[in-house]
Amino acid sequence: MSTNKVRIIPRLDIKGPNLVKGIHLEGLRVLGKPEDFAEYYYENGADELFFQDTVASLYDRNSLQNIISKTASKIFIPLTVGGGIRNIHDIREALLAGADKVAINTAAIKNPNFIREASRKFGSSTIVVSIEAIKENNGDYLAYTDNGREYSGINVIEWSTRVQEMGAGEIVITSVDKEGTGEGFDRKLVKLIADNVDIPVIAHGGCKGPDDIAGLINDCAIDGVAISSVLHYGYLNKIVVQKDYEEEGNTNFLKSGASFSKIHSCSIEDIKSNLHIKGIPVRL
């Protein structure tokens, strides 16, 4: 377990103008306006926010600048932006829009030297590498790109070593198998990465609640968790859904007024109180 205060980081997956959520990074359903969720999480104790454009690499675009600008003007915690970060220009634009860090995946795997170039230009603390891992039939974990769509054939343990050597300041490890399921973190995967590197590791994918987070932290030397479903579905119960969602994403879920019964929602306060009681350091 890390002796630093563990960071609780809501992750907001974006498609076009909307906050979306899927399972295994697929089947995206529209949940609302990302800026509304961001402001709510900031007011309720989030340590950072992580924005991920879910289709940026697929469509060769960057579309988060406006959302980040609006968010950065209202909240004052670190913002990490991922999706479609392909070159130094894209990093500069994200930082100018108000991001504090950028997360790269596809571009880093295609050209690992990009990590070194970016960390030298902007400082390693600014450069996060996202690793999207899928467990193969033989038990190995391989890295995928394009929001878990594209096979790379790269072993995630070997890749995490190289990422650190190239100058990344942080790793976000996502279990694509667990993501959006509410079945619990893949502790084996997270521990393999955390034990292999010295830079901060953020775990993402599968959170099922405060006890799951506490167990993960006790098992693994991580610096934080990036979580979405358990927070998003809880917040949806508190807001009146608006009707002005634009065309990108599946809005049927919102229009139906349904809930996702497999996810047991909780708040950032629930999580931090649980961790504090168990002696895990957090910012209260």
N, C-alpha and C positions, 0 to 999 in steps of 0.2 A: 504494500500500500504506500502511495506517495505521501510524504509529510507536508507537501504543499496543500493549500486549500483546493479542494476538488471543484472544478468548474461545471456548472449546470448550463448547458448550451442548447436552447431550442433551435431545431433545424427547420428551416422553411424552404420547402421545395416549390419552385416557381415554374409555371408554364404560361408564357405570355404575361398578362396582367394579374394572374390569379395564383393564390396559394392552392397547391394540389397535394394529394396523398394517394399512394398506391400500396401495393404489396409486392415485395421483391423488386421494387423500383419500377413496377409496371401497373397498368390498369388505373391510370391517374384519374382521381375524382376531384372536382373543384370543391374547396372548403370555404373560400372567402377571399377577402382582400389582405394581402400579406402585410401591408402597413398597419392594419387594425390589430392583427395578431402580434406583430412586433412591438407595438406600443403597449399592449396588454402585458406581454411577457417582461418587458423592461420595467413596468410599474410594479410587477409582482416578483422581482428579485432575480431575473436572469443575469448571469455573469457575462455572457456574450450572446451574439446571435450569428447563425450560420445560414446564409442564403445560397441556394443551389438552383441554377437554371437547369431544369431537367432535360431540355431538348436543345441546348445551345450547340453542343458538339455535333448533334445529328443534323441540324439545319445550318451549321457554320455561321452562327450569329452570336451577338451579345445583346441581351435585352434587359439587363438588371439596373442600368445606370439610373433611370428615373426612379425606380423603387428605392434604390439605395440612397439617392439624394433626398427623397422625401423622408426616409427613415432616419438618416443621419442628422437631419435638422431637428428631430424631436427626441431622440434618445442619445444617451451618452455612455454607452458601454461598447466594447470592441465589436466590430462587424467583420465577418469573414465572408467572402464572395467566391463562389465556384461556378463552373460551367462556362465553356467557351473561351477560357483564358488560353490563348494560343501563342502569344508573343509579348515582348516587352511593352509594346503600345497598349495592349489590352490590360496589362497590369497597371500601367500608369493611369489609364482611363478609370479603372475601378477605384484606385486610390484617390484620384481627383474627385470622384463622385461621393466619396465619404467612407469607403472601406478602409479598414485597418490592416487586413490580411487578405490574401488571395489563395484559393485552393486550386491546385492543378492536378489533373489525372491523365486524360488522353494525350495532351501535348507532352507531358513528361515521359510517358511510355514511348511515344513516337520518337522523342529526342531528349534523352536524359540530360544532355548538356544544357538544356533549357533551365533545369533546376539550378545549376551552378551559375549560369549567366544571370538569372533572376535574383538569386540570393546575393550575388556580388553587387548588383545594381541597386537593390532595395533593402538589403539586409536580410539575414536568414530568418529573423523573427516575423518577417512579413510573408514568408513563403511557406505555405502548408501544402503537403502532398496528400491527396485523397487516394486511398487504396480500396477498390471495390473487389471483395473476395468471394469466390464461389468454391465450395468444397466439392472436389471431384470424387468419383467412385472409389478411387484408391486411397482416399483420405487426405490427399494433398490439397492445399488451398492455392488457387491460381487467381491472378489479377485480371480484371475485366475493365473495359473502358466504355465510354458513351452511355453512362448511367446503367451499367451492368449488361449492356447489349452485346458488346464485342469481345471475343476471346483473344487473349494476348499470348497465352502459353507460358507466362512468366510466373514463377513461384513467388508467393507474396513474402516469404521470409527473406529470400535472396534480394527481392526488390526493396524491402524495407532497409536492408543493410546499405544498398547502393544509394537510396534516397538520402539517407543520413550522410553518407560520404560526399554526396554532391552538394550538400549545404542546406537542405531543407531544415526549417526550424521546428516543424511539428508534423505529425502524421495523424490523419483521421482514418481509422480502419472501419470499413463497413462490411458487415456480413449481409450479402445480398440474399442469402438463403433465409435469414431471420428478419430482414427489414420489413416493417409494416405488419408483422404477424402477431406481435404481442406475446410471443412464446418464450421470451427471455433472450438475453445476450448469448452469443457463441463464446463462452468463456475460454475455451481452448484456443480459438483463433486470437482473441484479444491478448491472452497471456503469451502466446508465441511471439507476437509482435512486440509487446511491452518488454519482454525479457531479452529481446534481440537488439534493442536500440537504447540510446541514452537520451534522445530528444523526447519532448512531451508526446504522449499518445492520447488521442481522444477516441473513445469507443462509440460506435453507432450501429444500430440495427437490432430490433427485437425487444427493446425494453418493455417489461410488463409491470413495472411499478417500483416504488421506493425500495422494497426489500431486495429486488433483483439488482438494483443499482448498488446497494450496500454490499451485497454478496460479491459482485464483480470487483468493486474497489478493494475489498478485503483479499481477494484472490490475485489481483493483478495490480502492478505498479503503474496505474494510469493517472492522467492529470485531469481528466474530465469525461463527460458523456454528452453526446449530441443526441437529443431525443425529439420525437415529433408526435407520433400517434397518440400516446397517452396524454400529452398536453393539448393537442389540437381538438380532439373529440370532447375533452372536458370544457374547453373554451366555447365550442359550438353550442353547448347547452346553456351558455350564459348570454348569448347575443341573439338579436333579431336578424334573421337572414335577409339581406337586401336582394333586390331583383335585377340588378344592373350588371350582372356578370357578362363579360364579353365572350367571344365565340370559342376561345381556346380551352379545351378541357371538357370533361364529362360533368355536366351540371345536374344530371338526373338525381344524384344522391342528395344534393341540397334541396331540390324541388320536392323530393319525396318526404322530407322531414325525418328520414330514417336515422337510426344510430348503428354503430358498428359494435355489435354485442361482444365480439371477441376481445375488444380492447377495454381494459378497466382503467378509466381515466383517473388522473390525479393532477395536482397543481405543483408548481415549483416550491411553494411553501410546504406542501406535504413531503416532498422529496428532501428538502433541506432539514426540516424538523426531524425526519427519520434518521438522516445521516448524523445530525448533531447528537441525538440521543445515543447513537451507537458509537460515539467518540470519533467520528470521521470529520476532519476539518472542512468546513464550508464557510462561505461568506454569508452571514445572516443579515 
